[in-house]
Amino acid sequence: MNMGQMLLVLLGLALFSTILMSYYNTFTNQIDWIEKNQIQKQALRIIDFEFQRIESRVISGTRIASIMPEYQNFFTPIDTFYIHNLPYRLYLRAQPSHATGDTLFVPDPPQYMKMHARVVTQRGLGDSVQVGMIDVSVTKIFGDVFSMD
Amino acid sequence: MGALLDSIGAMVVGSLVLITILTSILNFQQLNYNIITVTNLTDISEKIFKVFDQYYMANVETVVGSEPSHFSYHATLEGGRKQLVEIIISDNKTGIGYPLMVKTTDILTNEEKIDAGSYILADYNVFTYYNRDMVEVASPDSVNNVMMELTFLDKGWKGDENDMIYYYMTIWKSFKKTYLK
């Protein structure tokens, strides 16, 4: 085998390895996306449940004015859910609002509150998955049904 | 002598490349199978979440039974008829897991219907019950919220029970009408 042939074999091996690695890389990325998607879905279930609980309280006569003080800090988790050994940290914040969700010039006492939610899951060191962010959170508006005439 | 060494070298390199190609093809098939299976399990879990959240548990009125594998309650389902709804996870293992089914009984006519999809779970103790303060409770009268820890499973590439693929989903439901009592 001369030098040229050896070089060709080496080039062939390099090309083969590159193709193989790119395939593995694609699969690894797909698996990562699926895992992230599962975490995001789970996080949305948590947010949905917290909103359901607040709705249940509002319907059963708890005034939003008494609910709002419970949810004022958007930087400290209000609860941490451990699901399949992953911690889902839930952050909630309540703001007085109009029915449209506008939070400016809201009369006192407010008839509506806008709930902001976000969930942060730490998968590993420096690897987190978030649903909702501080500025762009998952929101829902609740009306104080017993104050409306 | 040189030609012989060349031939042996070519055979060794060729064999290594062939083995790597075959191993890679098998690995790709396995990975592809696993991805498809997880995607299917995700679809099933989404369907179950929707049907529980928006249909069976959308209008729970009174909780009747609260066991870890059997949840029963009165609810008004679509059509306005009051039903006894039972969500049952059988403790008899069928195949690879425990089947999940929903039984509805019309309160007026006693007509029974069983909604049993091909939903197989890894565990049958899935329900945990909470009161309005999220304290775990056992008595049906105290139940305001429920948590369902569902682990869906399917056989992996090898097709035996030592190589299973799992999908974990935890869902909660708050029963608004029970808060009014």
Interface residues (C-beta under 8 A of the other chain):
Chain A: M1 V9 L13 F16 L20 Y23 F27 Q30 I31 I34 N37 Q38 K41 Q42 R45 I46 D48 F49 Q52 R53 E55 S56 R57 I59 S60 F81 I83 H84
Chain B: D6 G9 A10 V13 V17 T20 I21 S24 F28 L31 N32 I35 V38 T39 T42 E46 F49 R132 M134 N144 N145 Y167 Y168 M169 T170 I171 W172 K173 S174 F175 K176 Y179 L180
